[in-house]
């Protein structure tokens, strides 16, 4: 009996000590390539100006397409190393975009590029305009003006989207004249012949209150020669200085000094518009539909430089206009032909000064007052 048990035990020990374990099965290794997206998968309310990219780690992209719900493909660019792709244009508001394509890992295995995201849908988009327009030649006091169809709440966001580049260094700043207008003005008059480029990257900018920018704006314009009107009312003359030299001194009549409603107020203005014929109205002083020629407006308060042959006896002698600068027909025509929109008109010596409230009042503010109106 002991012999049998010992033999059995020896057999068990022999099997335990010399036998091999049963083989276990291993799952095949998955692809090593890892694809990531910006914005992330299923993202919502994505700003259409946000970066849009796909990247792969431990692999290369074979092909990538990003399409909107209409099947239109978004232009994009594959990096030279094949490890990333980025959209090269801004997206649309309120659109769903879908990824497709593939990447091959360093192990030779392929993975899919797939997913989607949706851009935000604004409650409304707001139109803006910019002035001066492309190709314009303007005077040395001309401001850059961006105007909006609706009031802007987030002025700082808008201002960060605005840039000004000049061919020579020019110190200047943006200022909000009201909730719908922001202007850029140099600290001093522009240097003559400066080239100016303005970019307003407003598309996708949140204006506040659910409003967003409708479109980007750009303009490229040139500053002309320096021409300044020196309008010292007590001299009864209007002097024109061009590039530092006096080129004209016209007999003039300014506003009636004893009537505050008829003064030509002190201030620095700009030529805002020119019309060969202007119809004048001032019911307070009893005239309507008065036709005057060679009219250059320099204030929305109602001041012009224009011809007034009916007041010829007062030119160079008496200030008796209703606030405009009266010249003879020949002198008004000569000045009109020489003037650029944006030329400064400097009125001094008057009994009153213009309050800074009529467009354009940029130069009625000191530099400190101007920069205080910045949102940044």
C-alpha positions in Angstrom: 0.0 0.0 0.0 2.8 2.4 0.9 4.5 1.4 -2.3 1.5 2.3 -4.4 0.9 5.7 -2.6 4.6 6.7 -3.0 4.5 5.8 -6.6 1.4 7.9 -7.1 2.9 10.8 -5.3 6.0 10.7 -7.3 4.0 10.7 -10.5 2.1 13.8 -9.4 5.3 15.6 -8.4 6.8 14.7 -11.7 3.9 16.1 -13.6 3.9 19.3 -11.5 7.6 20.0 -11.8 8.2 19.2 -15.4 4.9 20.1 -17.2 4.4 23.3 -19.4 1.5 25.8 -18.6 -1.4 25.9 -21.1 -0.9 28.6 -23.8 -3.0 32.0 -23.4 -4.3 33.9 -26.4 -3.3 37.7 -26.9 -5.6 40.3 -28.6 -4.0 41.7 -31.7 -2.5 45.2 -31.2 -4.6 48.2 -32.3 -3.5 51.0 -34.6 -0.9 53.3 -33.0 -2.1 56.4 -34.9 -4.2 58.8 -32.8 -6.3 61.5 -34.4 -7.4 64.7 -32.6 -9.6 67.6 -33.7 -9.9 71.3 -33.0 -12.7 72.1 -32.3 -13.4 68.8 -30.5 -15.9 66.2 -31.6 -19.5 67.2 -31.5 -18.6 70.8 -30.4 -21.5 73.3 -30.5 -21.6 77.1 -30.9 -18.1 77.3 -32.4 -17.1 80.7 -33.5 -16.6 80.6 -37.3 -13.3 82.4 -37.0 -11.8 79.9 -34.5 -8.9 77.7 -35.6 -10.0 74.5 -37.3 -7.4 71.7 -37.4 -6.9 68.0 -37.4 -3.7 66.3 -36.1 -2.3 62.8 -36.0 0.2 61.4 -33.6 2.5 58.4 -34.6 1.3 58.6 -38.2 0.5 60.7 -41.3 -2.7 62.0 -42.8 -3.6 60.4 -46.1 -6.4 62.7 -46.9 -8.7 65.1 -45.1 -12.0 66.8 -46.1 -14.2 69.1 -44.2 -17.6 69.8 -45.7 -20.7 71.7 -44.7 -24.2 70.4 -44.8 -24.5 71.3 -48.4 -21.5 69.2 -49.3 -19.3 72.2 -50.0 -15.7 71.5 -49.2 -13.8 73.9 -46.9 -10.4 74.9 -48.4 -7.5 73.6 -46.3 -3.8 73.0 -46.2 -1.9 69.8 -45.3 1.4 70.4 -43.4 4.6 69.3 -45.2 5.2 66.5 -42.6 1.7 65.2 -43.1 0.9 65.3 -39.4 -1.7 68.1 -39.5 -4.3 69.8 -41.6 -5.9 73.3 -41.1 -8.7 75.2 -42.7 -7.5 78.2 -44.7 -10.8 80.1 -44.7 -13.3 81.2 -42.1 -16.5 79.2 -41.7 -20.1 80.2 -41.9 -22.5 81.1 -39.1 -25.0 78.3 -38.0 -23.5 75.5 -40.1 -22.7 71.9 -39.3 -19.3 70.7 -40.6 -18.2 67.0 -41.1 -14.8 65.5 -41.2 -13.8 62.7 -43.5 -10.6 61.0 -44.6 -7.9 58.7 -43.2 -4.5 58.5 -41.6 -1.9 55.7 -41.6 0.1 55.0 -38.5 3.7 54.3 -38.1 2.7 50.6 -37.8 1.1 50.8 -41.3 -2.4 50.5 -40.0 -5.1 52.9 -41.2 -7.5 54.9 -39.0 -10.5 57.0 -40.0 -10.8 60.8 -39.8 -14.4 61.4 -38.9 -16.6 63.6 -36.7 -18.6 66.8 -36.8 -19.1 70.2 -35.1 -21.6 73.1 -35.4 -20.9 76.9 -35.6 -22.8 79.4 -33.6 -25.9 81.1 -34.9 -26.1 84.8 -33.9 -29.3 86.4 -32.9 -28.4 89.0 -35.5 -25.4 90.2 -37.5 -24.5 93.9 -37.7 -23.3 95.7 -40.8 -20.4 98.2 -40.6 -18.8 100.6 -43.1 -15.4 102.2 -43.2 -14.1 105.6 -44.5 -12.0 106.7 -46.3 -12.7 104.3 -49.0 -10.2 102.3 -51.1 -8.0 104.5 -53.3 -9.1 107.8 -51.8 -6.7 110.8 -51.5 -7.6 112.9 -48.4 -6.4 115.8 -46.4 -4.1 115.7 -43.5 -6.8 116.0 -40.8 -8.9 113.1 -42.2 -10.0 110.6 -39.5 -10.6 106.9 -40.1 -14.2 106.2 -39.3 -15.9 102.8 -38.7 -19.7 103.1 -38.3 -22.2 100.4 -37.3 -25.9 99.9 -38.1 -26.6 99.2 -34.5 -25.1 100.2 -31.1 -22.1 98.2 -30.0 -22.1 97.0 -26.4 -18.6 95.2 -26.4 -16.5 98.1 -27.7 -13.3 96.6 -26.5 -13.9 93.4 -28.5 -14.4 95.6 -31.6 -11.5 97.8 -31.0 -9.1 94.8 -30.6 -10.2 93.8 -34.2 -9.0 97.1 -35.7 -5.5 97.8 -37.0 -3.9 100.8 -38.8 -0.6 100.5 -40.7 1.2 103.5 -42.1 4.1 104.0 -44.5 5.8 106.3 -42.0 5.4 106.2 -38.2 2.3 108.1 -37.0 1.0 108.3 -33.5 -2.7 107.9 -33.3 -5.6 106.3 -31.3 -9.1 105.0 -31.6 -12.0 106.8 -29.9 -15.7 106.0 -29.6 -17.6 109.1 -30.6 -20.9 107.3 -29.8 -22.2 103.7 -29.5 -22.3 103.3 -33.3 -19.0 105.0 -34.4 -15.3 104.6 -33.6 -12.7 106.9 -35.2 -8.9 106.7 -35.5 -7.2 110.1 -35.4 -3.5 111.0 -35.5 -2.2 113.0 -32.5 -1.1 115.7 -34.9 -2.1 116.1 -38.6 -1.0 113.3 -40.9 2.4 113.7 -42.6 1.7 114.6 -46.2 1.7 111.7 -48.7 1.4 109.0 -46.0 0.1 105.7 -47.2 -2.5 104.1 -44.9 -3.9 100.5 -44.6 -6.7 99.7 -42.3 -8.0 96.3 -41.4 -11.3 95.7 -39.4 -11.5 91.9 -38.7 -15.1 92.2 -37.6 -16.6 88.9 -38.8 -17.2 86.7 -35.8 -16.6 89.4 -33.3 -19.2 89.4 -30.5 -20.7 92.9 -30.2 -22.8 92.0 -27.1 -26.5 91.3 -26.8 -26.4 88.4 -29.2 -25.0 90.5 -32.1 -21.9 89.6 -34.1 -20.0 91.2 -36.9 -21.3 90.6 -40.4 -18.1 91.0 -42.4 -14.5 92.1 -42.4 -13.6 95.5 -43.8 -10.4 96.9 -45.3 -9.3 100.1 -46.9 -6.1 101.5 -48.4 -5.9 105.3 -49.0 -3.3 108.1 -49.3 -2.8 111.4 -47.5 -2.4 114.2 -50.0 -0.4 117.4 -49.8 -0.8 119.5 -46.6 -3.3 122.3 -47.0 -4.7 124.2 -44.1 -7.4 127.0 -44.0 -6.5 129.7 -41.4 -9.8 131.4 -40.7 -9.1 134.2 -38.2 -12.5 135.9 -38.1 -11.2 139.3 -37.0 -9.0 139.7 -40.1 -12.0 139.4 -42.5 -9.7 137.2 -44.7 -9.4 133.4 -45.3 -5.8 132.3 -45.7 -4.8 129.1 -47.4 -1.4 127.5 -46.4 -0.1 124.7 -48.5 3.0 122.6 -47.5 4.0 125.4 -45.1 3.6 128.3 -47.6 0.8 130.8 -47.9 -0.8 130.3 -51.3 -4.0 132.5 -51.0 -5.6 135.2 -48.9 -9.2 135.7 -49.8 -11.4 138.6 -48.6 -14.1 137.0 -46.5 -17.1 137.6 -44.4 -17.7 135.4 -41.3 -20.6 135.0 -39.0 -22.2 137.9 -37.2 -20.3 138.3 -34.0 -23.1 139.9 -31.9 -25.5 137.0 -32.5 -24.4 133.7 -31.0 -26.7 131.9 -33.4 -24.8 133.4 -36.3 -21.2 133.1 -35.1 -18.6 131.1 -37.1 -17.5 129.2 -33.9 -13.8 128.6 -33.0 -12.5 125.1 -33.6 -10.6 122.8 -35.9 -12.8 121.2 -38.5 -12.3 119.2 -41.7 -13.7 119.6 -45.1 -16.5 117.0 -45.1 -18.0 117.3 -48.5 -17.9 119.5 -51.6 -20.9 120.4 -53.9 -20.8 122.8 -56.8 -24.3 123.9 -55.9 -25.7 123.8 -52.3 -29.3 124.7 -51.4 -29.3 126.6 -48.0 -32.1 126.7 -45.5 -32.4 128.4 -42.1 -36.0 129.0 -41.2 -34.9 130.6 -37.9 -33.4 133.5 -39.9 -36.1 133.5 -42.5 -34.6 132.0 -45.6 -35.2 128.8 -47.6 -34.0 127.3 -50.8 -31.1 129.8 -51.2 -28.8 128.6 -54.0 -25.1 129.0 -53.4 -22.2 127.7 -55.5 -18.7 126.2 -54.8 -19.8 125.0 -51.3 -17.3 123.1 -49.1 -19.0 121.9 -45.9 -16.8 121.8 -42.7 -19.4 121.2 -40.0 -22.7 119.3 -39.7 -23.8 122.3 -37.6 -24.3 124.0 -40.9 -21.0 125.8 -41.7 -19.7 126.0 -45.3 -17.1 127.9 -47.3 -19.1 129.1 -50.3 -19.7 131.8 -52.8 -21.9 134.7 -51.8 -21.9 137.4 -54.4 -25.0 139.0 -52.8 -22.7 139.8 -49.8 -19.9 141.2 -52.0 -19.8 144.6 -50.2 -19.0 142.9 -46.9 -16.2 140.7 -48.1 -12.9 141.6 -46.4 -14.7 144.3 -44.3 -17.6 143.1 -42.2 -18.6 139.8 -40.6 -22.3 139.5 -41.2 -23.0 135.9 -42.5 -25.2 133.4 -40.8 -22.1 131.4 -39.8 -20.6 130.3 -43.1 -17.4 131.8 -44.6 -18.5 133.9 -47.6 -16.2 134.4 -50.6 -16.5 135.9 -54.0 -17.5 133.5 -56.8 -14.0 133.5 -58.3 -12.3 133.0 -54.9 -14.8 130.3 -53.8 -14.2 128.4 -57.1 -10.4 128.7 -56.7 -10.6 127.3 -53.1 -13.1 124.6 -54.0 -10.9 123.3 -56.8 -7.9 123.1 -54.4 -9.6 121.4 -51.5 -9.5 117.8 -50.5 -12.0 116.0 -48.2 -10.2 115.9 -44.9 -8.4 119.3 -45.2 -8.3 121.1 -41.9 -10.2 124.4 -41.3 -8.9 126.3 -38.2 -11.3 129.0 -37.0 -10.0 131.4 -34.4 -11.0 134.7 -32.8 -14.7 134.1 -32.7 -17.0 135.1 -29.9 -18.1 131.4 -29.4 -16.6 127.9 -29.7 -18.2 124.8 -31.2 -19.3 122.1 -28.7 -18.0 118.7 -29.6 -21.2 117.1 -30.7 -21.6 117.6 -34.4 -20.1 115.0 -36.7 -17.2 115.4 -37.4 -15.8 116.7 -34.1 -12.6 114.7 -33.9 -10.3 117.8 -33.8 -12.4 119.7 -31.3 -11.1 117.4 -28.6 -7.6 117.6 -26.9 -5.4 114.6 -27.2 -6.1 113.6 -23.6 -9.9 113.9 -24.2 -9.5 111.8 -27.4 -7.6 108.9 -25.8 -10.0 108.9 -22.9 -12.7 107.7 -25.3 -10.8 104.5 -26.1 -12.4 101.2 -24.9 -8.9 99.7 -24.3 
